Amino acid sequence: MKNSLKMLRAERGWSQSELGKQLKVSRQTINAIEAGRYDPSLPLALKIGRVFKLHIEDIFYDVDSD
Amino acid sequence: MTTERATFRYFQIFIPAILVYAAGSIGLTWAEDNVPMPLYVLYGLAIIPIISMLSIFWAHWRFANEIDEFMRLIQIKATLVGVVCIMTVATGWGTLELLVDAPKLPVFWLLPMFWVIHSAATGFMSKGEGMF
């Protein structure tokens, strides 16, 4: 699964640590999600959507889907 | 809860518990050879390192529940690596003891071995994730 988290975070001028604090996760977790090494759970993905005021499918997408 | 806070809470239990475990284990080994006491007292005192060990596992369980899901995944993977290595050594060596009279493996060392392997696996995985 790919995501546009890094771009969205950069648009808002937030650091990984700042985003992590808002989501109550570590900076390492944000880094792993952005790098595509870790797919977040549904509750965390929903929380990310709420922080960015977007639907999760606007942030996360399946590369195989059309 | 932050990872730092969860780690602090973990070490609040881990450090005293590991000291009691080490002191209990060393003390019991020394007492067995140097202090005359009935066997049931020795068995009773053996509870000390056992409770310390269980405290460490409980603290680790709590730590895994308090950290976030990605950090938890690393801990679970490291625990699996530790369990697989220890089970392989214990079962493999146990089979050799049964079949070819291999020297007895002191099972006391399985727990320290588990923690060494677990720590190394956590370190390797954390490094792989670019954490340090």
N, CA and C atoms of all chains as a GROMACS GRO file, in nm:
protein
  594
    1MET      N    1   0.084  -0.119   0.000
    1MET     CA    2   0.000   0.000   0.000
    1MET      C    3   0.089   0.126   0.000
    2LYS      N    4   0.054   0.221  -0.084
    2LYS     CA    5   0.129   0.347  -0.090
    2LYS      C    6   0.050   0.455  -0.015
    3ASN      N    7   0.115   0.565   0.011
    3ASN     CA    8   0.043   0.675   0.077
    3ASN      C    9   0.108   0.810   0.044
    4SER      N   10   0.032   0.914   0.065
    4SER     CA   11   0.084   1.048   0.038
    4SER      C   12   0.106   1.125   0.169
    5LEU      N   13   0.136   1.050   0.273
    5LEU     CA   14   0.152   1.110   0.406
    5LEU      C   15   0.265   1.214   0.411
    6LYS      N   16   0.377   1.179   0.349
    6LYS     CA   17   0.494   1.268   0.352
    6LYS      C   18   0.460   1.402   0.287
    7MET      N   19   0.392   1.395   0.172
    7MET     CA   20   0.355   1.516   0.099
    7MET      C   21   0.256   1.600   0.181
    8LEU      N   22   0.156   1.533   0.237
    8LEU     CA   23   0.055   1.603   0.315
    8LEU      C   24   0.117   1.670   0.439
    9ARG      N   25   0.208   1.596   0.500
    9ARG     CA   26   0.276   1.650   0.619
    9ARG      C   27   0.359   1.771   0.580
   10ALA      N   28   0.431   1.759   0.468
   10ALA     CA   29   0.516   1.870   0.422
   10ALA      C   30   0.432   1.994   0.388
   11GLU      N   31   0.315   1.971   0.329
   11GLU     CA   32   0.226   2.083   0.294
   11GLU      C   33   0.187   2.163   0.418
   12ARG      N   34   0.174   2.092   0.529
   12ARG     CA   35   0.133   2.159   0.654
   12ARG      C   36   0.253   2.206   0.736
   13GLY      N   37   0.372   2.173   0.690
   13GLY     CA   38   0.493   2.216   0.760
   13GLY      C   39   0.516   2.145   0.892
   14TRP      N   40   0.465   2.024   0.904
   14TRP     CA   41   0.482   1.948   1.028
   14TRP      C   42   0.603   1.856   1.016
   15SER      N   43   0.672   1.838   1.129
   15SER     CA   44   0.780   1.738   1.132
   15SER      C   45   0.717   1.602   1.163
   16GLN      N   46   0.796   1.498   1.145
   16GLN     CA   47   0.746   1.363   1.178
   16GLN      C   48   0.710   1.355   1.327
   17SER      N   49   0.792   1.420   1.410
   17SER     CA   50   0.765   1.417   1.555
   17SER      C   51   0.634   1.488   1.587
   18GLU      N   52   0.610   1.603   1.521
   18GLU     CA   53   0.487   1.678   1.548
   18GLU      C   54   0.364   1.597   1.507
   19LEU      N   55   0.373   1.534   1.390
   19LEU     CA   56   0.261   1.451   1.346
   19LEU      C   57   0.242   1.332   1.442
   20GLY      N   58   0.356   1.274   1.483
   20GLY     CA   59   0.352   1.162   1.578
   20GLY      C   60   0.281   1.201   1.707
   21LYS      N   61   0.310   1.322   1.755
   21LYS     CA   62   0.247   1.369   1.880
   21LYS      C   63   0.096   1.381   1.862
   22GLN      N   64   0.055   1.433   1.748
   22GLN     CA   65  -0.090   1.449   1.723
   22GLN      C   66  -0.159   1.312   1.717
   23LEU      N   67  -0.086   1.214   1.663
   23LEU     CA   68  -0.144   1.081   1.646
   23LEU      C   69  -0.116   0.990   1.765
   24LYS      N   70  -0.035   1.040   1.860
   24LYS     CA   71   0.008   0.961   1.977
   24LYS      C   72   0.084   0.835   1.935
   25VAL      N   73   0.173   0.850   1.837
   25VAL     CA   74   0.263   0.741   1.797
   25VAL      C   75   0.404   0.800   1.789
   26SER      N   76   0.503   0.712   1.776
   26SER     CA   77   0.642   0.759   1.773
   26SER      C   78   0.679   0.815   1.636
   27ARG      N   79   0.788   0.892   1.636
   27ARG     CA   80   0.840   0.945   1.509
   27ARG      C   81   0.880   0.829   1.417
   28GLN      N   82   0.933   0.723   1.477
   28GLN     CA   83   0.975   0.607   1.398
   28GLN      C   84   0.857   0.544   1.324
   29THR      N   85   0.740   0.547   1.388
   29THR     CA   86   0.621   0.489   1.326
   29THR      C   87   0.580   0.573   1.204
   30ILE      N   88   0.584   0.705   1.219
   30ILE     CA   89   0.551   0.794   1.106
   30ILE      C   90   0.649   0.769   0.992
   31ASN      N   91   0.776   0.759   1.028
   31ASN     CA   92   0.881   0.735   0.928
   31ASN      C   93   0.856   0.604   0.853
   32ALA      N   94   0.822   0.499   0.926
   32ALA     CA   95   0.798   0.368   0.864
   32ALA      C   96   0.674   0.372   0.772
   33ILE      N   97   0.571   0.444   0.814
   33ILE     CA   98   0.449   0.454   0.731
   33ILE      C   99   0.482   0.532   0.603
   34GLU      N  100   0.550   0.643   0.619
   34GLU     CA  101   0.583   0.726   0.502
   34GLU      C  102   0.669   0.650   0.401
   35ALA      N  103   0.762   0.569   0.455
   35ALA     CA  104   0.852   0.495   0.367
   35ALA      C  105   0.784   0.372   0.307
   36GLY      N  106   0.662   0.344   0.350
   36GLY     CA  107   0.589   0.228   0.298
   36GLY      C  108   0.636   0.096   0.357
   37ARG      N  109   0.711   0.105   0.468
   37ARG     CA  110   0.759  -0.018   0.532
   37ARG      C  111   0.657  -0.074   0.629
   38TYR      N  112   0.558   0.007   0.663
   38TYR     CA  113   0.455  -0.038   0.757
   38TYR      C  114   0.320   0.019   0.717
   39ASP      N  115   0.221  -0.069   0.708
   39ASP     CA  116   0.084  -0.026   0.681
   39ASP      C  117   0.011  -0.011   0.815
   40PRO      N  118  -0.041   0.107   0.843
   40PRO     CA  119  -0.106   0.127   0.974
   40PRO      C  120  -0.234   0.045   0.987
   41SER      N  121  -0.274   0.024   1.112
   41SER     CA  122  -0.402  -0.044   1.138
   41SER      C  123  -0.515   0.049   1.092
   42LEU      N  124  -0.634  -0.006   1.081
   42LEU     CA  125  -0.748   0.076   1.040
   42LEU      C  126  -0.775   0.191   1.139
   43PRO      N  127  -0.773   0.165   1.272
   43PRO     CA  128  -0.794   0.277   1.365
   43PRO      C  129  -0.690   0.388   1.347
   44LEU      N  130  -0.563   0.351   1.325
   44LEU     CA  131  -0.460   0.455   1.307
   44LEU      C  132  -0.480   0.527   1.174
   45ALA      N  133  -0.516   0.453   1.070
   45ALA     CA  134  -0.540   0.516   0.939
   45ALA      C  135  -0.657   0.616   0.949
   46LEU      N  136  -0.760   0.579   1.022
   46LEU     CA  137  -0.875   0.669   1.041
   46LEU      C  138  -0.833   0.795   1.118
   47LYS      N  139  -0.748   0.773   1.217
   47LYS     CA  140  -0.698   0.885   1.297
   47LYS      C  141  -0.615   0.980   1.209
   48ILE      N  142  -0.533   0.922   1.121
   48ILE     CA  143  -0.453   1.003   1.029
   48ILE      C  144  -0.547   1.084   0.939
   49GLY      N  145  -0.652   1.018   0.892
   49GLY     CA  146  -0.751   1.088   0.810
   49GLY      C  147  -0.813   1.205   0.883
   50ARG      N  148  -0.843   1.186   1.011
   50ARG     CA  149  -0.906   1.292   1.092
   50ARG      C  150  -0.809   1.410   1.110
   51VAL      N  151  -0.681   1.378   1.134
   51VAL     CA  152  -0.581   1.485   1.154
   51VAL      C  153  -0.568   1.570   1.028
   52PHE      N  154  -0.570   1.503   0.912
   52PHE     CA  155  -0.555   1.577   0.785
   52PHE      C  156  -0.689   1.623   0.727
   53LYS      N  157  -0.798   1.586   0.796
   53LYS     CA  158  -0.934   1.619   0.749
   53LYS      C  159  -0.956   1.566   0.608
   54LEU      N  160  -0.916   1.441   0.588
   54LEU     CA  161  -0.932   1.375   0.458
   54LEU      C  162  -0.985   1.234   0.480
   55HIS      N  163  -1.042   1.175   0.374
   55HIS     CA  164  -1.081   1.034   0.382
   55HIS      C  165  -0.955   0.949   0.370
   56ILE      N  166  -0.958   0.831   0.431
   56ILE     CA  167  -0.834   0.751   0.428
   56ILE      C  168  -0.795   0.712   0.285
   57GLU      N  169  -0.895   0.697   0.196
   57GLU     CA  170  -0.859   0.660   0.058
   57GLU      C  171  -0.794   0.777  -0.018
   58ASP      N  172  -0.801   0.897   0.040
   58ASP     CA  173  -0.729   1.011  -0.019
   58ASP      C  174  -0.582   1.012   0.025
   59ILE      N  175  -0.554   0.936   0.127
   59ILE     CA  176  -0.416   0.932   0.180
   59ILE      C  177  -0.348   0.800   0.143
   60PHE      N  178  -0.423   0.690   0.159
   60PHE     CA  179  -0.367   0.558   0.131
   60PHE      C  180  -0.431   0.500   0.005
   61TYR      N  181  -0.349   0.437  -0.076
   61TYR     CA  182  -0.404   0.377  -0.198
   61TYR      C  183  -0.326   0.250  -0.233
   62ASP      N  184  -0.400   0.161  -0.295
   62ASP     CA  185  -0.342   0.033  -0.336
   62ASP      C  186  -0.286   0.050  -0.477
   63VAL      N  187  -0.158   0.019  -0.493
   63VAL     CA  188  -0.096   0.039  -0.625
   63VAL      C  189  -0.155  -0.052  -0.732
   64ASP      N  190  -0.214  -0.165  -0.689
   64ASP     CA  191  -0.270  -0.260  -0.786
   64ASP      C  192  -0.412  -0.223  -0.828
   65SER      N  193  -0.476  -0.134  -0.752
   65SER     CA  194  -0.615  -0.101  -0.785
   65SER      C  195  -0.619  -0.007  -0.905
   66ASP      N  196  -0.733  -0.009  -0.978
   66ASP     CA  197  -0.740   0.081  -1.094
   66ASP      C  198  -0.830   0.198  -1.070
   67MET      N  199   0.020   0.677   2.546
   67MET     CA  200   0.147   0.693   2.618
   67MET      C  201   0.264   0.696   2.520
   68THR      N  202   0.363   0.782   2.548
   68THR     CA  203   0.477   0.788   2.456
   68THR      C  204   0.568   0.666   2.475
   69THR      N  205   0.647   0.640   2.372
   69THR     CA  206   0.742   0.527   2.379
   69THR      C  207   0.841   0.550   2.493
   70GLU      N  208   0.883   0.678   2.509
   70GLU     CA  209   0.983   0.710   2.614
   70GLU      C  210   0.926   0.679   2.752
   71ARG      N  211   0.800   0.718   2.774
   71ARG     CA  212   0.736   0.695   2.904
   71ARG      C  213   0.718   0.544   2.927
   72ALA      N  214   0.676   0.473   2.823
   72ALA     CA  215   0.657   0.328   2.835
   72ALA      C  216   0.790   0.259   2.863
   73THR      N  217   0.897   0.307   2.798
   73THR     CA  218   1.030   0.249   2.820
   73THR      C  219   1.075   0.275   2.964
   74PHE      N  220   1.049   0.396   3.013
   74PHE     CA  221   1.086   0.431   3.151
   74PHE      C  222   1.012   0.339   3.249
   75ARG      N  223   0.883   0.322   3.225
   75ARG     CA  224   0.802   0.235   3.313
   75ARG      C  225   0.852   0.090   3.309
   76TYR      N  226   0.895   0.046   3.190
   76TYR     CA  227   0.947  -0.090   3.174
   76TYR      C  228   1.073  -0.108   3.258
   77PHE      N  229   1.168  -0.012   3.245
   77PHE     CA  230   1.294  -0.026   3.318
   77PHE      C  231   1.276  -0.008   3.468
   78GLN      N  232   1.170   0.061   3.509
   78GLN     CA  233   1.140   0.073   3.653
   78GLN      C  234   1.117  -0.065   3.715
   79ILE      N  235   1.063  -0.157   3.638
   79ILE     CA  236   1.040  -0.294   3.686
   79ILE      C  237   1.160  -0.382   3.650
   80PHE      N  238   1.210  -0.367   3.526
   80PHE     CA  239   1.313  -0.457   3.475
   80PHE      C  240   1.441  -0.452   3.560
   81ILE      N  241   1.490  -0.331   3.590
   81ILE     CA  242   1.621  -0.321   3.658
   81ILE      C  243   1.617  -0.385   3.799
   82PRO      N  244   1.520  -0.347   3.886
   82PRO     CA  245   1.519  -0.417   4.016
   82PRO      C  246   1.494  -0.566   4.003
   83ALA      N  247   1.407  -0.604   3.908
   83ALA     CA  248   1.374  -0.746   3.895
   83ALA      C  249   1.495  -0.827   3.848
   84ILE      N  250   1.574  -0.772   3.755
   84ILE     CA  251   1.690  -0.848   3.705
   84ILE      C  252   1.797  -0.857   3.815
   85LEU      N  253   1.806  -0.752   3.900
   85LEU     CA  254   1.902  -0.757   4.010
   85LEU      C  255   1.861  -0.863   4.112
   86VAL      N  256   1.731  -0.868   4.142
   86VAL     CA  257   1.682  -0.970   4.236
   86VAL      C  258   1.700  -1.110   4.175
   87TYR      N  259   1.675  -1.120   4.045
   87TYR     CA  260   1.691  -1.250   3.976
   87TYR      C  261   1.836  -1.297   3.987
   88ALA      N  262   1.930  -1.206   3.955
   88ALA     CA  263   2.072  -1.243   3.957
   88ALA      C  264   2.115  -1.276   4.100
   89ALA      N  265   2.076  -1.190   4.195
   89ALA     CA  266   2.114  -1.212   4.335
   89ALA      C  267   2.052  -1.342   4.386
   90GLY      N  268   1.927  -1.364   4.352
   90GLY     CA  269   1.858  -1.486   4.396
   90GLY      C  270   1.923  -1.611   4.338
   91SER      N  271   1.956  -1.606   4.210
   91SER     CA  272   2.016  -1.723   4.145
   91SER      C  273   2.155  -1.751   4.201
   92ILE      N  274   2.236  -1.645   4.211
   92ILE     CA  275   2.374  -1.663   4.262
   92ILE      C  276   2.369  -1.704   4.410
   93GLY      N  277   2.281  -1.636   4.486
   93GLY     CA  278   2.270  -1.665   4.628
   93GLY      C  279   2.225  -1.808   4.654
   94LEU      N  280   2.132  -1.855   4.577
   94LEU     CA  281   2.082  -1.993   4.595
   94LEU      C  282   2.190  -2.094   4.562
   95THR      N  283   2.265  -2.068   4.453
   95THR     CA  284   2.372  -2.160   4.414
   95THR      C  285   2.478  -2.166   4.525
   96TRP      N  286   2.508  -2.048   4.582
   96TRP     CA  287   2.607  -2.044   4.690
   96TRP      C  288   2.552  -2.112   4.816
   97ALA      N  289   2.426  -2.082   4.848
   97ALA     CA  290   2.365  -2.136   4.970
   97ALA      C  291   2.356  -2.288   4.965
   98GLU      N  292   2.330  -2.341   4.849
   98GLU     CA  293   2.316  -2.487   4.835
   98GLU      C  294   2.445  -2.558   4.877
   99ASP      N  295   2.560  -2.495   4.845
   99ASP     CA  296   2.689  -2.556   4.876
   99ASP      C  297   2.742  -2.520   5.014
  100ASN      N  298   2.699  -2.407   5.067
  100ASN     CA  299   2.762  -2.357   5.191
  100ASN      C  300   2.674  -2.349   5.313
  101VAL      N  301   2.544  -2.348   5.297
  101VAL     CA  302   2.456  -2.333   5.412
  101VAL      C  303   2.368  -2.459   5.425
  102PRO      N  304   2.385  -2.530   5.537
  102PRO     CA  305   2.301  -2.648   5.553
  102PRO      C  306   2.155  -2.608   5.575
  103MET      N  307   2.068  -2.655   5.490
  103MET     CA  308   1.924  -2.624   5.506
  103MET      C  309   1.842  -2.735   5.443
  104PRO      N  310   1.723  -2.756   5.498
  104PRO     CA  311   1.638  -2.863   5.441
  104PRO      C  312   1.604  -2.832   5.295
  105LEU      N  313   1.580  -2.937   5.221
  105LEU     CA  314   1.554  -2.924   5.077
  105LEU      C  315   1.432  -2.837   5.050
  106TYR      N  316   1.328  -2.848   5.138
  106TYR     CA  317   1.207  -2.769   5.112
  106TYR      C  318   1.231  -2.619   5.124
  107VAL      N  319   1.330  -2.580   5.208
  107VAL     CA  320   1.365  -2.438   5.221
  107VAL      C  321   1.428  -2.391   5.090
  108LEU      N  322   1.515  -2.476   5.035
  108LEU     CA  323   1.581  -2.444   4.908
  108LEU      C  324   1.477  -2.428   4.797
  109TYR      N  325   1.382  -2.520   4.795
  109TYR     CA  326   1.273  -2.511   4.695
  109TYR      C  327   1.194  -2.381   4.714
  110GLY      N  328   1.169  -2.348   4.841
  110GLY     CA  329   1.094  -2.227   4.872
  110GLY      C  330   1.168  -2.102   4.825
  111LEU      N  331   1.300  -2.101   4.850
  111LEU     CA  332   1.380  -1.984   4.812
  111LEU      C  333   1.392  -1.971   4.659
  112ALA      N  334   1.377  -2.082   4.591
  112ALA     CA  335   1.385  -2.080   4.444
  112ALA      C  336   1.271  -1.999   4.384
  113ILE      N  337   1.170  -1.971   4.465
  113ILE     CA  338   1.057  -1.889   4.417
  113ILE      C  339   1.103  -1.745   4.388
  114ILE      N  340   1.207  -1.701   4.461
  114ILE     CA  341   1.253  -1.561   4.444
  114ILE      C  342   1.293  -1.530   4.300
  115PRO      N  343   1.389  -1.606   4.242
  115PRO     CA  344   1.422  -1.575   4.102
  115PRO      C  345   1.306  -1.602   4.005
  116ILE      N  346   1.219  -1.697   4.041
  116ILE     CA  347   1.106  -1.728   3.952
  116ILE      C  348   1.010  -1.608   3.948
  117ILE      N  349   0.981  -1.551   4.066
  117ILE     CA  350   0.892  -1.434   4.070
  117ILE      C  351   0.956  -1.315   3.997
  118SER      N  352   1.088  -1.299   4.015
  118SER     CA  353   1.158  -1.190   3.944
  118SER      C  354   1.145  -1.207   3.794
  119MET      N  355   1.164  -1.331   3.748
  119MET     CA  356   1.156  -1.359   3.604
  119MET      C  357   1.014  -1.331   3.552
  120LEU      N  358   0.914  -1.372   3.629
  120LEU     CA  359   0.775  -1.347   3.588
  120LEU      C  360   0.745  -1.198   3.587
  121SER      N  361   0.806  -1.124   3.682
  121SER     CA  362   0.787  -0.979   3.685
  121SER      C  363   0.841  -0.915   3.558
  122ILE      N  364   0.955  -0.965   3.512
  122ILE     CA  365   1.015  -0.911   3.389
  122ILE      C  366   0.923  -0.938   3.269
  123PHE      N  367   0.871  -1.060   3.262
  123PHE     CA  368   0.781  -1.092   3.150
  123PHE      C  369   0.653  -1.008   3.157
  124TRP      N  370   0.603  -0.988   3.280
  124TRP     CA  371   0.483  -0.906   3.295
  124TRP      C  372   0.512  -0.762   3.251
  125ALA      N  373   0.629  -0.708   3.292
  125ALA     CA  374   0.667  -0.571   3.254
  125ALA      C  375   0.680  -0.560   3.103
  126HIS      N  376   0.731  -0.666   3.042
  126HIS     CA  377   0.747  -0.665   2.896
  126HIS      C  378   0.610  -0.668   2.828
  127TRP      N  379   0.521  -0.746   2.884
  127TRP     CA  380   0.382  -0.752   2.831
  127TRP      C  381   0.318  -0.613   2.837
  128ARG      N  382   0.333  -0.547   2.954
  128ARG     CA  383   0.277  -0.414   2.972
  128ARG      C  384   0.342  -0.315   2.875
  129PHE      N  385   0.475  -0.327   2.860
  129PHE     CA  386   0.548  -0.239   2.768
  129PHE      C  387   0.494  -0.255   2.626
  130ALA      N  388   0.474  -0.380   2.585
  130ALA     CA  389   0.424  -0.405   2.448
  130ALA      C  390   0.284  -0.347   2.429
  131ASN      N  391   0.207  -0.342   2.537
  131ASN     CA  392   0.072  -0.285   2.528
  131ASN      C  393   0.071  -0.133   2.530
  132GLU      N  394   0.176  -0.075   2.588
  132GLU     CA  395   0.179   0.070   2.603
  132GLU      C  396   0.242   0.143   2.485
  133ILE      N  397   0.327   0.073   2.409
  133ILE     CA  398   0.390   0.139   2.295
  133ILE      C  399   0.295   0.136   2.175
  134ASP      N  400   0.329   0.213   2.070
  134ASP     CA  401   0.238   0.217   1.956
  134ASP      C  402   0.250   0.090   1.871
  135GLU      N  403   0.159   0.076   1.774
  135GLU     CA  404   0.146  -0.052   1.704
  135GLU      C  405   0.269  -0.094   1.624
  136PHE      N  406   0.342   0.002   1.568
  136PHE     CA  407   0.461  -0.032   1.490
  136PHE      C  408   0.574  -0.080   1.582
  137MET      N  409   0.592  -0.008   1.693
  137MET     CA  410   0.694  -0.048   1.789
  137MET      C  411   0.659  -0.184   1.850
  138ARG      N  412   0.528  -0.205   1.869
  138ARG     CA  413   0.482  -0.334   1.924
  138ARG      C  414   0.516  -0.448   1.827
  139LEU      N  415   0.501  -0.421   1.698
  139LEU     CA  416   0.531  -0.522   1.597
  139LEU      C  417   0.678  -0.565   1.606
  140ILE      N  418   0.766  -0.467   1.627
  140ILE     CA  419   0.909  -0.499   1.640
  140ILE      C  420   0.932  -0.588   1.762
  141GLN      N  421   0.866  -0.552   1.874
  141GLN     CA  422   0.882  -0.632   1.996
  141GLN      C  423   0.830  -0.774   1.976
  142ILE      N  424   0.717  -0.787   1.907
  142ILE     CA  425   0.659  -0.919   1.885
  142ILE      C  426   0.750  -1.003   1.795
  143LYS      N  427   0.803  -0.939   1.690
  143LYS     CA  428   0.894  -1.011   1.600
  143LYS      C  429   1.019  -1.056   1.675
  144ALA      N  430   1.074  -0.965   1.759
  144ALA     CA  431   1.195  -0.999   1.835
  144ALA      C  432   1.166  -1.113   1.932
  145THR      N  433   1.048  -1.111   1.993
  145THR     CA  434   1.010  -1.219   2.085
  145THR      C  435   1.001  -1.352   2.009
  146LEU      N  436   0.943  -1.346   1.890
  146LEU     CA  437   0.932  -1.468   1.808
  146LEU      C  438   1.071  -1.522   1.772
  147VAL      N  439   1.162  -1.432   1.736
  147VAL     CA  440   1.299  -1.475   1.702
  147VAL      C  441   1.360  -1.545   1.823
  148GLY      N  442   1.343  -1.482   1.942
  148GLY     CA  443   1.396  -1.541   2.065
  148GLY      C  444   1.337  -1.677   2.094
  149VAL      N  445   1.205  -1.687   2.083
  149VAL     CA  446   1.136  -1.814   2.112
  149VAL      C  447   1.180  -1.922   2.012
  150VAL      N  448   1.187  -1.887   1.885
  150VAL     CA  449   1.227  -1.985   1.782
  150VAL      C  450   1.368  -2.037   1.810
  151CYS      N  451   1.461  -1.944   1.840
  151CYS     CA  452   1.599  -1.986   1.866
  151CYS      C  453   1.606  -2.076   1.990
  152ILE      N  454   1.537  -2.035   2.098
  152ILE     CA  455   1.544  -2.113   2.222
  152ILE      C  456   1.477  -2.250   2.205
  153MET      N  457   1.362  -2.251   2.138
  153MET     CA  458   1.293  -2.379   2.117
  153MET      C  459   1.377  -2.472   2.029
  154THR      N  460   1.443  -2.413   1.931
  154THR     CA  461   1.527  -2.494   1.841
  154THR      C  462   1.645  -2.554   1.919
  155VAL      N  463   1.710  -2.469   1.999
  155VAL     CA  464   1.824  -2.518   2.078
  155VAL      C  465   1.777  -2.624   2.177
  156ALA      N  466   1.667  -2.593   2.252
  156ALA     CA  467   1.619  -2.685   2.356
  156ALA      C  468   1.574  -2.817   2.295
  157THR      N  469   1.496  -2.810   2.188
  157THR     CA  470   1.445  -2.933   2.128
  157THR      C  471   1.556  -3.009   2.056
  158GLY      N  472   1.637  -2.936   1.983
  158GLY     CA  473   1.746  -3.001   1.908
  158GLY      C  474   1.844  -3.067   2.001
  159TRP      N  475   1.886  -2.993   2.104
  159TRP     CA  476   1.982  -3.049   2.199
  159TRP      C  477   1.918  -3.161   2.280
  160GLY      N  478   1.791  -3.143   2.315
  160GLY     CA  479   1.719  -3.248   2.389
  160GLY      C  480   1.717  -3.378   2.311
  161THR      N  481   1.698  -3.369   2.182
  161THR     CA  482   1.698  -3.489   2.097
  161THR      C  483   1.836  -3.553   2.097
  162LEU      N  484   1.940  -3.470   2.090
  162LEU     CA  485   2.077  -3.523   2.093
  162LEU      C  486   2.106  -3.591   2.227
  163GLU      N  487   2.053  -3.531   2.337
  163GLU     CA  488   2.073  -3.592   2.470
  163GLU      C  489   2.008  -3.730   2.476
  164LEU      N  490   1.889  -3.741   2.413
  164LEU     CA  491   1.816  -3.868   2.415
  164LEU      C  492   1.882  -3.974   2.326
  165LEU      N  493   1.927  -3.930   2.210
  165LEU     CA  494   1.973  -4.027   2.111
  165LEU      C  495   2.121  -4.059   2.116
  166VAL      N  496   2.203  -3.957   2.140
  166VAL     CA  497   2.348  -3.984   2.131
  166VAL      C  498   2.424  -3.947   2.259
  167ASP      N  499   2.350  -3.939   2.370
  167ASP     CA  500   2.414  -3.909   2.498
  167ASP      C  501   2.499  -3.782   2.495
  168ALA      N  502   2.446  -3.680   2.431
  168ALA     CA  503   2.515  -3.551   2.431
  168ALA      C  504   2.518  -3.498   2.574
  169PRO      N  505   2.620  -3.417   2.609
  169PRO     CA  506   2.624  -3.365   2.747
  169PRO      C  507   2.499  -3.284   2.780
  170LYS      N  508   2.459  -3.292   2.908
  170LYS     CA  509   2.336  -3.223   2.951
  170LYS      C  510   2.351  -3.071   2.933
  171LEU      N  511   2.248  -3.012   2.874
  171LEU     CA  512   2.245  -2.866   2.857
  171LEU      C  513   2.186  -2.806   2.985
  172PRO      N  514   2.259  -2.716   3.054
  172PRO     CA  515   2.200  -2.655   3.174
  172PRO      C  516   2.086  -2.560   3.134
  173VAL      N  517   1.963  -2.604   3.157
  173VAL     CA  518   1.848  -2.528   3.109
  173VAL      C  519   1.834  -2.390   3.175
  174PHE      N  520   1.906  -2.370   3.286
  174PHE     CA  521   1.906  -2.240   3.351
  174PHE      C  522   1.945  -2.130   3.252
  175TRP      N  523   2.034  -2.162   3.159
  175TRP     CA  524   2.088  -2.061   3.067
  175TRP      C  525   1.993  -2.028   2.952
  176LEU      N  526   1.884  -2.102   2.943
  176LEU     CA  527   1.790  -2.073   2.832
  176LEU      C  528   1.729  -1.934   2.846
  177LEU      N  529   1.695  -1.894   2.967
  177LEU     CA  530   1.633  -1.761   2.986
  177LEU      C  531   1.730  -1.647   2.952
  178PRO      N  532   1.854  -1.648   3.009
  178PRO     CA  533   1.948  -1.543   2.966
  178PRO      C  534   1.970  -1.545   2.815
  179MET      N  535   1.977  -1.666   2.756
  179MET     CA  536   1.997  -1.677   2.610
  179MET      C  537   1.881  -1.611   2.536
  180PHE      N  538   1.758  -1.635   2.588
  180PHE     CA  539   1.640  -1.576   2.524
  180PHE      C  540   1.650  -1.425   2.523
  181TRP      N  541   1.688  -1.365   2.637
  181TRP     CA  542   1.693  -1.219   2.644
  181TRP      C  543   1.804  -1.161   2.559
  182VAL      N  544   1.917  -1.233   2.552
  182VAL     CA  545   2.027  -1.186   2.466
  182VAL      C  546   1.981  -1.187   2.320
  183ILE      N  547   1.917  -1.296   2.278
  183ILE     CA  548   1.871  -1.308   2.139
  183ILE      C  549   1.762  -1.204   2.112
  184HIS      N  550   1.669  -1.188   2.206
  184HIS     CA  551   1.561  -1.090   2.192
  184HIS      C  552   1.618  -0.949   2.176
  185SER      N  553   1.715  -0.915   2.261
  185SER     CA  554   1.774  -0.781   2.255
  185SER      C  555   1.846  -0.759   2.123
  186ALA      N  556   1.922  -0.861   2.080
  186ALA     CA  557   1.994  -0.849   1.952
  186ALA      C  558   1.895  -0.833   1.837
  187ALA      N  559   1.789  -0.912   1.839
  187ALA     CA  560   1.688  -0.905   1.732
  187ALA      C  561   1.621  -0.768   1.731
  188THR      N  562   1.589  -0.714   1.850
  188THR     CA  563   1.529  -0.580   1.859
  188THR      C  564   1.624  -0.477   1.800
  189GLY      N  565   1.752  -0.489   1.835
  189GLY     CA  566   1.853  -0.396   1.784
  189GLY      C  567   1.864  -0.401   1.633
  190PHE      N  568   1.873  -0.524   1.578
  190PHE     CA  569   1.886  -0.539   1.433
  190PHE      C  570   1.763  -0.483   1.361
  191MET      N  571   1.646  -0.516   1.414
  191MET     CA  572   1.522  -0.470   1.348
  191MET      C  573   1.508  -0.318   1.358
  192SER      N  574   1.542  -0.262   1.474
  192SER     CA  575   1.533  -0.117   1.491
  192SER      C  576   1.631  -0.048   1.397
  193LYS      N  577   1.750  -0.106   1.382
  193LYS     CA  578   1.850  -0.048   1.291
  193LYS      C  579   1.798  -0.057   1.147
  194GLY      N  580   1.737  -0.170   1.116
  194GLY     CA  581   1.680  -0.189   0.982
  194GLY      C  582   1.570  -0.089   0.951
  195GLU      N  583   1.502  -0.044   1.055
  195GLU     CA  584   1.395   0.055   1.038
  195GLU      C  585   1.447   0.198   1.048
  196GLY      N  586   1.579   0.210   1.058
  196GLY     CA  587   1.640   0.343   1.061
  196GLY      C  588   1.613   0.419   1.189
  197MET      N  589   1.598   0.346   1.300
  197MET     CA  590   1.568   0.414   1.426
  197MET      C  591   1.690   0.476   1.491
  198PHE      N  592   1.808   0.421   1.457
  198PHE     CA  593   1.931   0.482   1.509
  198PHE      C  594   2.045   0.457   1.413
   0.00000   0.00000   0.00000
